Amino acid sequence: MKKIAILASGSGSNAEKIMEYFQDSEIAQISLIASNKKDAFVLERAKKFDVPTFIFNKADLEAGLLTRMLLGLEVDLVVLAGFLLKIPENLIRSFPDKIVNIHPALLPKYGGKGMYGMHVHQAVKAAKDEETGITIHLVNENYDEGKVVFQAGVEVQESDTPEDIAQKVHELEHKYFPNVIESLL
């Protein structure tokens, strides 16, 4: 049985879909939900699925505390699901090509530091793009520059608000992210 750890900083709707997907799986289990925010709603979602949680801060992350914990749990894949801190080199080195992120745009568009959540959808709207989507990619030392594993697009209507765009993108995330995670295992 493969072990997955999910890192999240916020609400955790993607994390919940992943936990649902693997709940009765014979392939993998969610071994840990870790967050850098003690009030992140993802921690409540984890309770529903009896998944252990771990709260850490940026200094813990940079000092390797999370890396040591994940190595101790013998995690096979680290999934970033709305995790906003940059992944430090110690974690990348310990899990080469075993850290995956989902980004709410078709990279290389709208990637990089500060491009997350509504910031991305507002940028798509401002640019009057006719398409946006999701990118699932491996994590390297640079924001949103790792090898692309999967992309899916959705049409943007001229009348769409950033909130409408966000809803369309969330639907893609929930539909595809768990399947792509399974394929990586």
C-alpha positions as CSV (number, residue, x, y, z in Angstrom):
1,M,0.0,0.0,0.0
2,K,1.4,3.3,-1.1
3,K,1.4,6.3,1.4
4,I,0.4,9.8,0.5
5,A,1.0,13.0,2.5
6,I,-1.0,16.1,1.6
7,L,0.3,19.6,2.4
8,A,-2.4,22.3,2.5
9,S,-2.7,25.8,3.8
10,G,-6.4,26.5,3.5
11,S,-9.9,25.2,3.1
12,G,-8.8,21.8,1.7
13,S,-11.5,21.1,-0.9
14,N,-9.0,19.3,-3.1
15,A,-7.6,17.4,-0.1
16,E,-11.1,16.3,0.7
17,K,-11.6,15.0,-2.8
18,I,-8.3,13.1,-2.6
19,M,-9.2,11.6,0.8
20,E,-12.6,10.5,-0.6
21,Y,-11.0,9.0,-3.7
22,F,-8.5,6.9,-1.7
23,Q,-10.7,6.1,1.3
24,D,-11.3,2.5,0.2
25,S,-8.4,2.2,-2.1
26,E,-6.2,-0.9,-2.3
27,I,-3.5,1.1,-4.0
28,A,-2.9,4.0,-1.6
29,Q,-3.9,5.6,1.7
30,I,-3.6,9.2,3.0
31,S,-1.1,8.9,5.8
32,L,-1.0,12.6,6.8
33,I,-2.5,16.0,6.3
34,A,0.1,18.7,7.2
35,S,-0.6,22.4,7.3
36,N,1.4,25.5,8.1
37,K,-1.8,27.1,9.4
38,K,-3.3,25.9,12.7
39,D,-6.8,27.3,11.7
40,A,-6.8,25.8,8.2
41,F,-10.2,24.1,7.5
42,V,-8.3,21.2,5.9
43,L,-7.6,20.0,9.4
44,E,-11.3,19.7,10.1
45,R,-11.8,17.8,6.8
46,A,-9.0,15.4,7.8
47,K,-10.9,14.5,11.0
48,K,-13.9,13.3,8.9
49,F,-11.6,10.7,7.4
50,D,-9.6,9.9,10.5
51,V,-6.4,11.1,8.8
52,P,-3.6,12.2,11.2
53,T,-2.7,15.8,11.0
54,F,0.5,17.8,11.7
55,I,0.8,21.6,12.1
56,F,4.2,23.2,11.5
57,N,5.6,26.7,10.8
58,K,7.9,28.0,8.1
59,A,11.0,27.6,10.3
60,D,10.1,23.9,11.0
61,L,9.8,23.4,7.2
62,E,13.1,25.0,6.5
63,A,14.8,23.2,9.3
64,G,13.7,19.8,7.9
65,L,11.2,18.8,10.6
66,L,8.5,18.0,8.1
67,T,11.0,16.2,5.8
68,R,12.1,14.0,8.7
69,M,8.5,13.2,9.6
70,L,7.6,12.3,6.0
71,L,10.7,10.1,5.7
72,G,9.8,8.4,9.0
73,L,6.3,7.7,7.7
74,E,7.9,6.2,4.5
75,V,5.7,8.4,2.4
76,D,5.7,7.5,-1.3
77,L,4.2,10.8,-2.7
78,V,3.8,14.3,-1.3
79,V,0.8,16.2,-2.7
80,L,0.5,19.9,-2.5
81,A,-3.2,20.9,-2.4
82,G,-3.4,24.6,-1.9
83,F,-0.1,24.8,-0.1
84,L,1.4,28.3,-0.3
85,L,4.9,28.0,1.1
86,K,7.9,27.4,-1.1
87,I,9.2,23.8,-0.8
88,P,12.7,23.8,0.6
89,E,15.6,22.0,-1.0
90,N,15.8,19.5,1.9
91,L,12.3,18.2,1.1
92,I,12.9,18.2,-2.7
93,R,16.1,16.3,-2.3
94,S,14.5,13.7,0.0
95,F,11.5,13.2,-2.4
96,P,12.9,13.6,-6.0
97,D,10.1,13.6,-8.5
98,K,7.7,12.5,-5.7
99,I,6.2,15.9,-4.9
100,V,3.3,17.0,-7.0
101,N,1.4,20.3,-7.1
102,I,-1.8,21.5,-8.7
103,H,-1.9,25.0,-10.2
104,P,-5.1,26.8,-11.2
105,A,-4.0,27.9,-14.7
106,L,-2.4,26.5,-17.8
107,L,1.3,26.9,-17.0
108,P,3.5,28.5,-18.0
109,K,0.8,31.3,-17.9
110,Y,0.1,32.8,-14.5
111,G,2.7,30.9,-12.5
112,G,5.3,32.0,-10.0
113,K,5.4,33.6,-6.6
114,G,2.1,35.3,-5.6
115,M,0.1,33.6,-8.4
116,Y,-2.4,31.5,-6.5
117,G,-6.1,31.3,-6.0
118,M,-8.1,34.4,-7.0
119,H,-4.9,36.2,-8.0
120,V,-4.7,33.8,-10.9
121,H,-8.4,34.0,-11.9
122,Q,-8.3,37.8,-11.8
123,A,-5.2,37.8,-14.1
124,V,-7.0,35.5,-16.5
125,K,-10.0,37.8,-16.6
126,A,-7.9,40.9,-16.9
127,A,-6.0,39.4,-19.9
128,K,-9.3,38.4,-21.5
129,D,-8.1,34.8,-22.0
130,E,-10.6,32.6,-23.8
131,E,-9.2,29.5,-22.0
132,T,-7.8,28.6,-18.6
133,G,-7.5,25.4,-16.7
134,I,-5.3,23.4,-14.4
135,T,-1.8,22.1,-14.5
136,I,-0.5,19.3,-12.3
137,H,3.3,19.3,-12.1
138,L,6.2,17.9,-10.3
139,V,7.8,20.3,-7.8
140,N,11.3,21.6,-8.2
141,E,13.2,24.5,-6.5
142,N,11.3,27.2,-8.5
143,Y,7.6,28.1,-8.2
144,D,5.5,26.4,-10.8
145,E,8.4,25.3,-13.0
146,G,8.5,21.6,-12.5
147,K,7.8,19.0,-15.2
148,V,4.1,19.1,-16.3
149,V,2.3,15.9,-15.7
150,F,-1.2,16.8,-16.8
151,Q,-3.2,19.8,-18.0
152,A,-6.9,20.3,-18.7
153,G,-8.5,23.4,-20.0
154,V,-11.9,25.1,-19.8
155,E,-13.5,27.8,-21.9
156,V,-13.7,31.3,-20.4
157,Q,-16.7,33.3,-21.5
158,E,-16.5,37.1,-21.8
159,S,-19.2,37.4,-19.2
160,D,-17.4,35.2,-16.6
161,T,-16.3,36.9,-13.4
162,P,-13.1,35.8,-11.6
163,E,-15.5,33.9,-9.3
164,D,-17.0,32.1,-12.2
165,I,-13.6,31.2,-13.5
166,A,-12.6,29.9,-10.1
167,Q,-15.7,27.6,-10.0
168,K,-14.8,26.2,-13.4
169,V,-11.2,25.6,-12.4
170,H,-12.3,24.0,-9.1
171,E,-14.5,21.5,-11.0
172,L,-11.4,20.5,-13.1
173,E,-9.3,20.1,-10.0
174,H,-11.8,17.9,-8.3
175,K,-12.4,15.8,-11.4
176,Y,-8.7,15.2,-12.3
177,F,-6.4,15.6,-9.4
178,P,-7.1,12.3,-7.6
179,N,-6.9,10.3,-10.8
180,V,-3.5,11.9,-11.7
181,I,-2.2,11.2,-8.2
182,E,-3.2,7.5,-8.6
183,S,-1.4,7.3,-12.0
184,L,1.8,8.7,-10.4
185,L,1.8,5.9,-7.9
